């Protein structure tokens, strides 16, 4: 096979692997992160809940879309939400709806009075989560009876539309995750912000990141030691692949012997990454569910329940609650690429020491593809995620990667022996 065809085949293989990994990762995030579901649509006015089932203590969010040619006008119902709220009791023929009223809001009530023709409005019910929606069960929301549509032909009553959603209890895994990840992270961020003059969320995240990296320092060192052992055994593994390429069973047996002889744990180098995943996901939920302290009472420890301040989410010109489109994604791609480059640099140095004056053996195509996937594919995927996630998550990952680069530089300076 010609060199050009080999390069073309490697490129296609790389693209295929990247696409598969990206799609699988997207599937995982869509499975474990909140999804949007549609409900009912009626005569030009659409009212729906973004989720048919809302986990207890999460925010119920509605979407109100005006598909008519006139302006939808709503009454100012503060301190009640812009829609009428009912609790659904019973089921079937015995079902009944009970109107709910309150004067308590966790956040200042902002009325929604108009929705222009063809426009869509979002109604976040978070301000009433501890008053109107404190119990689990089914709820119905309706457009107020006073709602009207004003167009060229005059003003007419808006059609009667409603939507339903159900507040469900968090599952066991969610409760465990909250107890050991989300709550400790949020309360640590609150603690750090409480001693800062401007209660900066950005600085609190940087402190949290450094603490996490220090806690993972020893496991990371063990992982790097595992990489050294693997690299020391690599010539033997290459020879095994060459000799037994037509006998997979024998290849596996001989590989296991080499691992045992060199005391190699193939999963050791993956441990820091596996530990960081729940940290990353936990921080995502902290930013999504806990950044507004007034609606995060279910996540806050008792000493911080009655704070007179909230997080300052502005940091070096970024709103940490919104994705950064032009800065963080390319920056994270560059940092991750640099980290991978440093990782492979030490491997190349070890190979040169081990080979001495011997000619370099041909690189295994699968090994080369795996290296290219880590070197190019991983940074690109992180950049894609940074484009979608709040800047606070990108800030965590950026500081974490900088720490890892520093640690890798220290390792790369160590004397390499054969």
N, C-alpha and C positions, 0 to 999 in steps of 0.2 A: 504494500500500500504506500502511495506517495506521501511525502511529508505534508503537502497541501491538504490531502484528503484526511490525514490524521488530525491536522489542526481544525478542519471543518467539523469532523466528528466530535472532537473534544469540545468545541464551542457549542454544538447542538446538545451534547450531553450536559454541559454546564447549564444551558438555558432550561433544559428539561428538569434538572434537579432543582434549580432555583424556583421554577414555577410550581413544582410539587410541594416544596417546603413552604413557599409563600401561601399556597392555597390551604395546606394543612394548618398553618399557623392562623390564618384568617378564620378557618372553621373553628379552631379552638377558642379564639377570642369571641367569636359570635355566639359560641355555645355557653361560655362562662361569663360573658359581659352582657349587659342589658340589650335586648332587641326591641324593635318597634313593631307593633301589631295594629292592624286596622280594625275598625268596627263598622258602625252603620252610617249610611249616607242618605240624606233625605232632601229632596226638592230644593237643591241649590244651596242649602246650609248644611255643612258637615261638622258634626261634633263627635270626637272619638278620644279614647284613652290611648296613649302611646304603648301601653302594655295591658293586656287583659288580666294578668295576675301581677300584683305588686307585692313584693316581700314586705312584711311588717317593718315599719320604721323607714322605709324608702319613700321617696317623694312620688306622689301620684301626679302625672302630668297629662293635660288635655290639649288637644289641637282643635281649634275652631276656624273653619274655612268658609268664607263667603263666596259662593260661586254664582251669585246673582249679579245683576247689573246695577244694583243700588247699594247704598251704604247701610250696613247693619248697625243699628243703634241699640246699646244696652244701658240699663239703669245703673247708677252708682250704688252698689249694694254694700259698701264697706261699713262695718268690719267683716261682713260676710264675703265669700268669694263671688266672682262675676256670674257663677251659675248656681242654680238651686241644687241642694244636696239632700239626698234621701238614703236612709239605711234600708236595705232589702231584708225583710224577715220572711221565713218560711220558703216554700217552693210550690210550684204547680198552682192548683186551684186555691191553695191556702196561702199564697204569697201576698204580702202587703208591703207597702213602702211607707216609711216613717220620716217626715221632714225633720231636718236637723238645723239647729240654730246655735250661734255662739257669738260672744263679744270678745273672745280671746284670740289673739294672733301671735305667732312666734316672731313674725317679721312685720314691718309696717305694711298695711293694706294699700295696694296700688290699684285703683279701679280700672277696668277695661270698659270704655264707653262706646267706642266705634271700631268697626272693622270695614275697611274700604272694599269696594267691589273687586273681586278676584284676589283678595289678600287673605293671608292666613295668620292667626294669632295663637300664641302658646299661652296656656293658662297653667301655671305651676301652683299646685295646691299645698306646697310645703309649709306655707304660713299657718295652715290649719291642721297639720298632721297630728298635733298633740291635743287638739280640741275636737274637731269634727271627725277625725279618722283615727281615734285612739284605740278602737276595737277592731279585731279581725272580722272578716265577713264581706258580704257583697254590698256595693254601693251603686246608686244611680245618680247621675247628674243630668240636669235638664236646662235648656235655654230658658231664661226668665220669661214669664208671661208678658211682661212689659216690653220685650224686645220687638223692634220694628225695622222695616226696610224702607228707606227713602230713596226714590228714584225720580225719573222725569215724569212719571204718572202720578206722583204723590207718595203718601206714606201708607203702608199696609202693615198689618201684624206679621211678624216673622213666623214661619212654620214651627210647629212643635217638634223639637228634636231632643233626643236623649242618648246617653251612652252609659255603659256599665263597666265596672272593673271590680276585682276581688282582692282584698288584702289577705294575704296568706302568711302563715307563720314561717320564719326562716328555717331551713333545714338544718340537720345536725352539723354538716360540714361548714355551713355559713356561720353557725354559732361558734364553732371551734375556731374558725378563721378570724372572726371578730374578736374573740377572747384573747388570742395569742398573737395576732398580727395587727388588725385594724385599730383596736382600742389602744394598745401600747404605743403604736406609731403616732396616732393622733394626739394622745396625751403628752407624749414626749415633745412633739412639735409645739403644743400649747405651752409646755414648761419652758422651752427655749425662747419662744416668742414673748412669754410673759416677762422675761428679764431683759428684753431688748427695748430700747426707747421707742422704736416705731413698730414693734410687734411684727417684724418682717418674716413672712412665710419662707422667702427665698433663703435667708440666712439659716433659719431653722432646718430647712431641708439639707443644706450643705453640712451642718453639724450632724444631722441624722445619718447622712451618707458616710461621713468619715467614721462615725461610731460603728456602723454596720461593717465597713471595710476593716476596721481594727478587730472586730469580733471574728471576722472571717480570715484574718491574717494567717493564723496558724494552719487552718484547713487549706488555704491557698498555697502556702509553702509546701504542704504535703503533696498537693496536686502537682506543683512544679517539680518536686522530687520524683513523683511518679513519671513525669515527662522525661526526666533525665534517665531513669531506669529503662523506660521504653526506647529511648534513643540509643542507649548503650546496647540494647538487645536487637536493634533494628537490622544490622547486617545478618544476624542469624535468621530473623524472620523473613528477610528478603530471600535468603538462600532456600528456606523452607518453601516459600511460594514458588520459587523457580523449580525446585526439584519435584514437588508434588502438585504441580498445577493441574494435573489430570486425575488427582486422587484427593478430593475435598476432605474425606474422612481422615485420611492419614495426615493431611495438612493441618487439620484442626487438632489432632492428637499431638503432633510435634510442636505446634504453637503453644498449646497448654503446658508442655514440658518446659519450653523456654520461659514462659511466664512464671512457672513455679521455681525454676532455677534462679531467675533474677529477682524473685519476690515482687512481681508486677501485679498490681490490681488495675485492670483496664478501666474500671469505673472511677478510680481515684481522681483522675484529672477532671472528671465531670462534676465532682461534688460542689465546688464553689458556684458553678453555673446553676446547678439544680437548687442550691440554697437561695441564690439571688432571685429566682423566678417568683416564689411567694412574696419576697420582699417587694419586687417590682409591681406585682399585681396588687399587693396590699396597699402600696403607696397610691396606685391608681384609684382604689376605692376610698382611701382617705381623702384625696383631693376631690373626688366626685361627691362623696357623702358627708365629709366632715369639714370642708373648708369654710362653710357657713356655720358658725358655732351655735347660732340661735336655733337651728333645725338639726342639731347633732347631739341633743341631750342624751340620747340612748347610747352614744359612744363615749361620753365624757365621764371621767371619774368624779366622784363627789366634790373634791376640793375645787374643781374648776367649773362647776355647774352654773355659777352666777357671776361670770366674768363681765366686766363693764366695757370690754373691748372685743374686737374681732381681728382676724389676720389682716395684715397689709399685704395684699397679693401682687402689688407692683414691685418688680425687681429689675434693676438696670434697664428700664424701659420696656419690660415685658409684663403682660398680664398672665400670671402663672396658671390661671384657670382656663386659659384658651390655648389652642395649639399655636406653636410658632411655625410659620410657613417658610420663611426665607433664611432664617439664621440657624436654629437648632438642628434641623434635619441634615443639611450639608456638613455642619460642624461635627455632628455625631458620626456621620459616615467617615469623615477624615480621621477622627480620633480612634474609631474602631479599626479602621484600616491600619493605622500606625501601630496599634496594639498587636494586631495579627502579624504585621511585618516584623515586629520585635520578637514575637514568639517563634516565628520561623527562622529568624536570624540566628538564634542560639542553636537551633537544630542544624543549620548549615555549618556553623562553626564546629559543632561536634563531629559532623560527618568528615570535615576536612582533617581534624585531628586523628580520627579513627583510620582514615584512608591513607594518610601520609603521602607517600609518593606513588601509591597505587592509582591506576586509572579509575575515574568515577564510574560506578555501575549504572546501567540504564535505569531510569526512574520508572517505577511501576505506574501504569496509566491510571489505575483506580486510586492509588495514593496521591498522584499528581492532581487528579480531579477533586479529591477530598480537600487537598490543600487550597486549590483555587476557590472552592466553595466557601471555605472559611475566610480566605483572604479578600474575596470580592463579594460573594453572595451575602454573608452575614452582615457586613457594614451596610449594604444596600437595603436589606430587610429592616434593619434598625432605623435607617433613615425614613423608610415608609411608615413605620410605627410612630416615629417622632412627628411626622406630618399630621397624624390623626390624634395623638394623645395630647393632654394639657402640657404646657411648657414646664410645669412643675415636675412631671415625670421625666421629661427630657433633661432637666437640670440635674436630677438625681443620677440619671444614667451617664451624663457628661462628667460629673465630678467623680463618679465611681470608675469610669474608664480612665480618667487622668490618674487616679490613685493606682489603678492596675498597671498603667504604663510606667509609673515610677517604680513600682515593685518589679516589673519585668526588666527594667534597665539595671536594677541592682543585681538581679539574677544573671543577666547577660554578662556582667562584669566579672563574675566568678570564674576561677580557673577551670578550664575544661580539660578533663583527662579521658583517655580512651577506655 
